[in-house]
């Protein structure tokens, strides 16, 4: 590979990260507020319905106690990476359906699951502050932010598709952005930004967060 090709790759990577930051900063706080609202609603619904979750609680407790020696941490990391990578892919795929904000469904389910998890943590008498502060936040901030980034690119694709469909019924056609350009930007960002960030978040969750959770569980016992 000659120097010109290397320089082009570097320029593409830098341009993609700058473009990703541009997309993210416009909607960062809006999506995090969205996360928070869904989280609170899911938590309150779980508290009010008080479901029979004895088996789930036992399962949560056993999962927190697993891998104390560190065995299986890489397996967990790749499992988490695959799941979260598929969530980002799902967000982009849903964006191709011409229904506004349908692509936010994975974000809603993720936020709701966090609310339910908070309830479970309380039921097994773990310290909520330590469990969420040490076992959740180290990976969740990057993971959820990457979901937001995927949703930002999904939003751009979704807007173009809906705009073009709406144009079919207009007498006076409007100029719509290039679908190919938005699709290309989303694809490159998915490879160069979203995928690496998801892997880093999975590594943090698979190693650091799990290690901290094991300390919390052992300390609680």
N, C-alpha and C positions, 0 to 999 in steps of 0.2 A: 504493500500500500504506500503510494507516494505522498509527499508532503501536502500536495494540493487536496487530495482526498481526505487526509487527516484534518486539514483546516476546515473543509466543508462540513465534516462530521461535527467538529467542535462548534462551528457557527450554528448548525442545526440544533444541537443540544442547548446552547445558550439561548437561542431564539425561542425554542419550545418552552424552556423554563420561564423566560420572561413573559411569554404569552400566557402561560398557565397562571402566573402570579397576577397578571392583568385581569384574567377571568375571575380568579379567586377573591381578590380584594374588593370587587364590586358587590359580592353577595355573601361574604364571609359571616358578618354579624347577623344578617337576615336569616341565613340557614341555621346558625347556632341558636338563635331565638326559637326557630321552628323546632329544633331538636329538644330544647328545654320544655316547650309547651307540651309536645307529645310525651316526653318523659314524665312530666307531672301528671298528665291525664291518665297515662297507663298505670302509674303508681297508685293514684287515688282510686281508680277502678278496681285494682287488685286488692287494695285495703278494704274497700267497701263490700266487694263480693266475697272476700275471705275464702278463696277456693280451697279445696282439700288437696294440699300440695305436699303431703308427707313424703311421698316417694321422691319428688323433685328436690326436696330439702336434703334428704339422705344422699341423693345422687350428687348434689352440689357439694356436700360435705366431703364425700369420698373423692371427688375430683380435685378438691383443694388439697387433699392429703396425698395424692398420687405424686410420683416422681420426686420424692424428697431427695434422693441421691443424685438427681439430675438425669437419670436414664429416661429416654423418650422425649427429651426437650426438643431435639431436632425434628422428631416425628410430629410433635405438636406444632412446631413452627411452620412446617410445610403444609400441615392440615389447615392451619389458620390462614396461611397465605392463599391457598387454593380457594377456601370459602370466601374470603374477603375480595379476592381478585374476581371471583364470579359475581359477587355483589356489584362491583363496579361495572363489569360487563353487562349485567342485567339492567343497570341504570341506563346505559347507552342504548341497549336493544329496545327498552321500553320507550325511549325517546323517538323511535321511528314510528310509533303508533300516534296518529294525529289527534291525540287527546291531551290537552294542556295539563301539565304537572303530573301526569300518570307516572313519569319516571321517578317521582319522589317516593313511590311506594316502598322501595327498599330502605330509604331513610326513615320512613315512618315505622316500619317493622323493627328496625335496629333500635330506634329511640324507645319504642314501647318495650322491647326486651330488656333494655337497661332499667326501665322503671320496675318491671317485674323482678329483675335480679336484685334490686335494692330491697324489695320486700323479702325476698328469700334470704338475703344476708342478715336482715333483722331477725328472721325466724330461727336461724341457727346461732343466734346470739354472738355474732362476730362484731367487732368494732367497725361501725360503718365508715367512720372517718379514715381509719387506717386501711380498711379493705378497698375503699374506692380511691383514696388518695395515693396509696402505694401499689395496689394490685390492679387498678383500673386506669387511672389517669395517665401513667407513663406511656401506654400504647394507644389509648382511646383518642387522645387529642389529635395525633397524627392520622390515625385510622379514620376517624369521623371527618376530619378535614379533607382527606383524600376522597371520601365519598362525596363531599360537597363539590370538590373539583370535578369529579365525574358528572355530577348533576349540572354543573355550569356548562360543560360541553354538551351534555344532553339537552339542556335548555336551548342552546344555540341551534342545534340540529332540529329540534322539535318546532321552533319558531319558523324556520325556513320551510319545513314540510307543510305546516299549517298555512303559512303565507301563500305558498304555491297552490295549495288546494282551494283556498279562499279566492285566489285570483281567477280560478276557473268560472266562478259565478259573478265576477265583476264585469260590468260593461267597459269600464275604464280600468285597464290593467295597471297594477303598481309594479315598480321595479323591486325584485326580491334579491337578497344576497345569494351568492354562489353556494349552492348546496355542496358541490364538489370540494370547494375550499374549506368549508366548515367540517366536512367529513374527514378530509385529509388532516386538518388541525387536530381533530379529536383522536384520530388513529395514532398520529405521531406522539401526542401527549399521553395517550394510553400506554404506549411502549416505553417512552423515555422518562415520564414523570410519574404517572399513576402506578405502574407496575413496581418500580423501585421503592416508592413510598409505602406501598402495601406490604412489600417484603420486609422493609425496615420495621414497620409497625408489628408485623407478625413475629419478627425476631425478638422485639422488645417484649411482646406478650408471651411468646413461647419460652423465653429464658428469664428475663428480668422480672416481669410481672408475676410469673408462676413462682419464681424463687421467693419474691416478697410475700406472696400469698401463703406459701408454705411456712414462712417465718411467723406470719400472723396467726395461722391455724395452730402451729405448735405452741406459740406463746399463749394463745387462748386456752389451750388444754393444760 
